[in-house]
């Protein structure tokens, strides 16, 4: 297994505050690359989102991207987190008509959901039919400090990945995402 820094894990998804938050959550400055399939870079994630949107009514059947991050610190228990990206649109029956704008939920333990609308000439999405990018972050380490301590870091990691993909897709106004995680709407 290869050991890398936070900015090399799923390259481009965790710059700046997102990478530092990842280090705090997984209590490690080095991360293990266990499987290339679970280590997509920001360009790959954006391309998967674009392909899903362009599939029209088949959007939910299209491949999705996941980034699995494991800290290098543990011996018997490896601290791990997962970031999963899914796409939806007006063509998707599971996407409610009222789903629009930036949305955040932190109701589940050690999980953050974030979604935003992407209007992008690259993707071919428009105001009346945006690409809805959905991100789920889940810490999967039982021995962590827990969500009461780490919730701001969970938000920073999720926001970092969301903003990186919005920029790569060239979403108008970064999909409505604020520049900083602390400015996200309350979840």
C-alpha positions as CSV (number, residue, x, y, z in Angstrom):
1,X,0.0,0.0,0.0
2,X,1.2,3.5,-0.9
3,X,1.4,6.2,1.7
4,X,0.5,9.8,0.6
5,X,-0.3,13.2,1.9
6,X,-3.9,14.6,2.3
7,X,-3.7,16.5,-1.0
8,X,-2.7,13.3,-2.9
9,X,-5.7,11.3,-1.7
10,X,-8.4,11.6,-4.4
11,X,-6.2,14.4,-5.8
12,X,-7.8,17.8,-5.9
13,X,-10.8,17.0,-3.6
14,X,-9.3,18.1,-0.3
15,X,-7.2,21.2,-0.8
16,X,-6.5,23.6,2.1
17,X,-9.0,23.4,5.0
18,X,-10.4,20.1,3.6
19,X,-7.0,18.4,3.8
20,X,-6.3,19.7,7.3
21,X,-9.7,18.6,8.5
22,X,-9.1,15.1,7.0
23,X,-5.8,14.9,9.0
24,X,-7.7,15.8,12.2
25,X,-10.6,13.4,11.6
26,X,-8.4,10.4,10.8
27,X,-5.6,11.5,13.2
28,X,-2.9,11.0,10.5
29,X,-0.7,13.1,8.3
30,X,-0.2,10.1,5.9
31,X,-3.0,8.2,4.1
32,X,-3.0,4.7,2.6
33,X,-4.0,4.2,-1.1
34,X,-5.6,0.7,-0.8
35,X,-7.4,0.6,-4.1
36,X,-7.1,2.9,-7.2
37,X,-10.9,2.5,-7.9
38,X,-11.6,4.3,-4.6
39,X,-9.1,7.0,-5.2
40,X,-10.5,9.1,-8.1
41,X,-9.1,12.6,-8.7
42,X,-11.3,15.7,-9.0
43,X,-11.3,15.5,-12.9
44,X,-12.5,11.9,-12.8
45,X,-15.3,12.7,-10.3
46,X,-16.4,15.7,-12.5
47,X,-16.4,13.5,-15.6
48,X,-18.6,10.9,-14.0
49,X,-21.0,13.6,-12.9
50,X,-21.1,15.1,-16.4
51,X,-21.6,11.7,-18.0
52,X,-24.4,10.9,-15.6
53,X,-26.2,14.1,-16.4
54,X,-25.8,13.7,-20.1
55,X,-27.4,10.2,-19.8
56,X,-30.8,11.9,-19.2
57,X,-33.4,9.5,-17.8
58,X,-30.7,6.9,-17.1
59,X,-28.9,9.2,-14.6
60,X,-29.4,6.9,-11.6
61,X,-28.1,3.8,-13.5
62,X,-24.9,5.5,-14.4
63,X,-21.6,4.9,-12.5
64,X,-21.0,7.1,-9.5
65,X,-17.7,8.1,-7.7
66,X,-16.5,7.2,-4.3
67,X,-13.3,8.2,-2.5
68,X,-12.3,6.0,0.4
69,X,-9.6,7.6,2.7
70,X,-7.7,5.6,5.3
71,X,-5.3,7.0,7.8
72,X,-1.9,5.3,8.1
73,X,-1.7,5.5,11.9
74,X,-3.7,2.5,13.1
75,X,-2.4,-1.0,13.4
76,X,-5.4,-3.1,14.4
77,X,-8.0,-0.4,13.5
78,X,-7.5,1.7,10.4
79,X,-9.3,5.0,10.6
80,X,-11.4,5.4,7.4
81,X,-13.8,7.9,5.9
82,X,-15.8,7.7,2.7
83,X,-16.9,10.4,0.3
84,X,-19.6,9.4,-2.2
85,X,-20.8,11.5,-5.1
86,X,-24.2,10.9,-6.9
87,X,-25.9,12.9,-9.6
88,X,-29.6,13.6,-10.1
89,X,-31.7,15.9,-12.2
90,X,-35.2,16.7,-13.2
91,X,-35.2,13.5,-15.3
92,X,-34.7,11.5,-12.1
93,X,-37.9,10.3,-10.4
94,X,-36.2,10.3,-7.0
95,X,-35.3,14.0,-7.2
96,X,-38.1,16.1,-5.6
97,X,-39.2,19.2,-7.5
98,X,-38.4,21.3,-4.3
99,X,-34.8,20.1,-4.2
100,X,-32.8,23.2,-5.3
101,X,-30.0,25.4,-4.1
102,X,-27.4,24.3,-1.5
103,X,-28.7,21.9,1.1
104,X,-26.8,20.4,4.1
105,X,-27.9,17.7,6.5
106,X,-26.0,16.5,9.6
107,X,-28.8,14.5,11.3
108,X,-27.1,11.1,11.1
109,X,-24.1,10.2,13.4
110,X,-20.8,10.8,11.7
111,X,-22.4,11.6,8.4
112,X,-22.8,14.8,6.3
113,X,-25.0,15.2,3.2
114,X,-24.5,18.1,1.0
115,X,-26.2,18.9,-2.3
116,X,-26.1,21.7,-4.8
117,X,-27.3,22.6,-8.3
118,X,-24.8,23.0,-11.1
119,X,-25.6,25.0,-14.1
120,X,-22.7,24.6,-16.5
121,X,-22.0,25.0,-20.2
122,X,-19.5,22.1,-19.9
123,X,-22.2,19.7,-18.6
124,X,-25.0,21.2,-20.8
125,X,-27.1,21.9,-17.7
126,X,-29.4,24.9,-17.5
127,X,-31.3,26.9,-14.8
128,X,-34.5,24.9,-15.5
129,X,-32.6,21.6,-15.6
130,X,-29.5,21.8,-13.4
131,X,-27.2,18.9,-12.5
132,X,-27.8,18.1,-8.9
133,X,-24.6,17.1,-7.3
134,X,-25.0,15.1,-4.0
135,X,-22.1,14.4,-1.7
136,X,-22.2,12.1,1.3
137,X,-19.3,12.1,3.8
138,X,-19.2,9.3,6.4
139,X,-16.6,8.7,9.0
140,X,-16.2,4.9,9.5
141,X,-13.9,4.9,12.5
142,X,-15.5,3.7,15.7
143,X,-12.7,5.1,17.9
144,X,-12.7,8.6,16.7
145,X,-13.4,11.7,18.8
146,X,-16.9,11.6,17.5
147,X,-19.3,14.0,15.8
148,X,-19.6,16.4,18.7
149,X,-15.9,17.3,18.4
150,X,-15.4,16.7,14.7
151,X,-18.6,18.0,13.1
152,X,-16.9,21.2,11.8
153,X,-14.2,19.0,10.2
154,X,-16.8,16.8,8.6
155,X,-18.4,19.9,7.1
156,X,-15.0,21.2,5.9
157,X,-14.1,17.9,4.2
158,X,-17.5,17.6,2.5
159,X,-17.5,21.3,1.5
160,X,-13.9,21.0,0.1
161,X,-14.9,18.0,-2.1
162,X,-18.1,19.7,-3.3
163,X,-16.4,23.0,-4.1
164,X,-13.6,21.2,-6.0
165,X,-16.0,19.4,-8.2
166,X,-18.1,22.6,-8.8
167,X,-15.0,24.4,-9.9
168,X,-13.9,21.5,-12.2
169,X,-17.4,21.3,-13.7
170,X,-17.3,25.1,-14.1
171,X,-20.7,25.5,-12.4
172,X,-22.0,29.1,-12.5
173,X,-21.3,30.8,-9.2
174,X,-19.7,27.5,-7.9
175,X,-23.2,26.0,-7.7
176,X,-24.1,28.5,-5.0
177,X,-21.5,27.0,-2.6
178,X,-19.9,29.6,-0.3
179,X,-16.1,30.0,-0.3
180,X,-15.9,28.6,3.3
181,X,-17.5,25.7,5.0
182,X,-18.5,27.8,8.0
183,X,-20.8,29.8,5.7
184,X,-22.8,26.7,4.6
185,X,-26.5,26.8,5.4
186,X,-27.4,25.2,8.8
187,X,-28.0,21.5,8.5
